[in-house]
Amino acid sequence: MCTASFLSVCTPALATRPMVVDDASIESPGNCQLESWTQRTAAQVEYWAVPACNFGGAWQSWELSAGLGRVKPDGPDGAYRSGVLQAKTVFRPLQTNGWGIGLTVANQFRQGAGVAGDLSVLVPASLSRFDDRLLIHANLGWLRAHADHRSDLFWAGGAAWAARPRLTLTLEAYGTARGRALAQAGMRVTLVPDRLALDAGIGRRIGGGESERYATVGLTFAGPVLR
């Protein structure tokens, strides 16, 4: 997931940690997950908590998210809060050794600016191989930045490999049509199957210097909260 303050180096879609690229899947009806993480760059540190639920019933084909973050820039500027609202659906659910495709619509906004923020529309596609041990994801989307009223195309592609029963390794690249791409490597360690996982990742702009590196670490909780 990327915050509005970090749009210059990552796509604006909410993705399952530790990856930036989104996948073509949603929570099952009655299930929720909570993604919480901190992300550090040379310029700032961010703290985020983003719950997402499938409420079932008439909304069982949608996963709805609403999250809050705190961004603390280095230097004299004070910390501020940011938020995100997102709706995600799948047209073809991803199945083992098959493929899936979906749609994500999100709005990211900053404290003091109201709920009019950076709007994005994303199409995630996923491919499963080797009984889900290898998952390949590709994203293509559109972003409308509220601050300068500019639109841009963004893309992302990556893979997740289940190296061990409780360890998944990830590698991906992503960027916008107007900017240079970034690369990120990450991992997920499952602490409690289907309930709790530890995520971590490092990334940098391709061809960039030390100031364009970042690191992230977080926890993901999941379960049948609404059943």
N, C-alpha and C positions, 0 to 999 in steps of 0.2 A: 504494500500500500504506500502511496506517496502523498505527502501533504501539499497544499497549495503553495507553501513557502519554498518547496523544493521542486517545483515543476520544471525548472531549468535543467534539472539533471535526471528526471524520471517521469514516467507516465503517470497520469492522474487516476488511474483505475485502482480500486481496492482489490488487492489480490491476497490469496491465502499465504501467510508467511511460511517460509522465508523468501518466497519469490515475489518479484515485481510483476511478472507476466501473470495474467489471470487464466483460470481454467474453466472449462465448460461443464461445471457442476454446481449444484446448490445443496443446501442442507435438506434433509428429509422432512416431511411434514411433522411439526411438533418439536423439531430439533433446533437448538441454538448453539452458537459458538461465540466466544469472546476472545478477540485478539488484542493483546497488550504488548507494547514494545517501546524501546527507546532507540533513537537514531542520532548518531553523532557525526558532524562534518567539521571541517576546519572553521566554519563560520557560525555554527549554532548547534544546539542540542534540542531534541524533540522528545516528548512523551505522549503516547497515544493509547487510547482504549476504545475499541470499536466492537460492539456487540452486533450480531446478525442472527436473524431468526426466520424460519419458515413457519408461519402461523397456521398453516393447514386450511381446511375448508375451501372457501372460494379463492383463497390466496395461495393454495398449495403449490402452484407452479412458479411462485415468486419467493425470493429471499430478500428481506428488507434489512438495511443496516442504518445505524445512526451512531456516530462516534464523535468524541471530543479529543482535542490535543492541546498541549502547551508547548510553545516554541520560545526558546531563550537564546537570542542572538548573542554572540560574543561582542564585547564592547559596551558603549554607553546606552544603547537602545534597550528598552525594557522588554520583559517577556509579554507575550500575548497569547490568546487562545484562538484555536481554529476548530472548525467542525466539518463534518461530512455527512451527507445523506445519499443513500444509494439503493437502487432497486435492480435485481438481477433475475433473469429467467433463462431457461434452456429450451431450445426448440427440438434438439435431439440429445437426450442425456448420454453422457459418456459411459460406455459399458466396457467390460474387460475384453481386450483384444479388438476393440472397435474404435469408433470416433464419435465426437459430439461437438455441438456448436450452440452458442447462446447469445445473449445480449445483456449489456450492463449500461445503466444510465446513472450518472452521479453528479452531485453538486457539492463543491468544496468552498467554504467561505471563511472569512476572517473576522475576529472580534471587532465590533464597531462598524462593520460594513453591512450589517443586515444579513439576510439569507441569500441575497443575490451574489453568487460567487462564480467560480470557474466551472462551467458546464462541460461534461464529457459524455460521449457515446462510444461504446466499445463492443466489438464483436470478438469473443474468445472462441477459439477452436482447439480441440484436444484430441490426441491419438494415444491409444493404449497398446503396448506390446509386451510380450513375455509375461502374460498373466498379471499385468499391472506393475511389474517390476520397473518398466520404463514408461514414463509418461512424457509426451512431447506436446508443447503448447505454443500457439501462435495467436497474436492479437493485432487487430487493426482498428484504429479509432480516430475520433475527431474531438478537438478541444476548443472551447471558446473562453478565453481569458477575460475576466471581468475588468481588471485594472486598465488594460490598454485596448480592450475591445478587438483583440486580434484572434484569428482562428488558425489552427495548425493541425496537421495530421500527425499521429504518433503510431508507433509500432513496437512490438516486443516479440521475442521468440526465445524459447528455452526448453530445458529437459530436466526431469527429476528421476534419479536412479535409486531404487531401493537396494543399497549396498549390503545391508543386513536387516534382519527382521524389525529392528527398532531404529535404524539409521538410514536416512534418505539424504543423498547429496544432490545439489542443484547447480546448474550453470545456465546463464542467460545473457542476452544483450537486448538493449532497448534504446529508444530515442525518439526524436521528432524530425519532421521533414526539414526544419530550419536549423537544427542543431546537430552537434556531433554525438555519436552514440556512446553509451555506457555499457560496461560489462560488470556482472556480479556473480559471485560464487557463494553458496550457502549450504546449510545443513539443517536437518530437523531430527531431533532425538525424541522418540516417543517414551515418555515416562510412565504413563498409564494408557494402555491401548484404547483408542476411540474416546479418550477423555482429556488427557493432558500431554502437551508436547513442548519442548524447549527448542526455540529457533534462533539461528544466528547467521549473519551474512556480512560480507565485505564487498565493496565495489568502488569503481573509479571511472571517470570519463576516459575513453580510449584516446590516448595521445596527450592526456592532461597531466598536470603536475600533482604534487603532494596535496595542494589545497583543494583538489577535486576528488579526494578520496572520502569514503564514508564507511561507517560500521553500524550494525544494528543487532540487537538481541531482544528476545521477547518470549512470552508464554502464550500458548493457545489452549483455551478450555473449551470443551464441547460436551453435549449430552442432550437427552430427551427432556428438556426443561418444561415444555408445554404439553406433554402427554399426560 
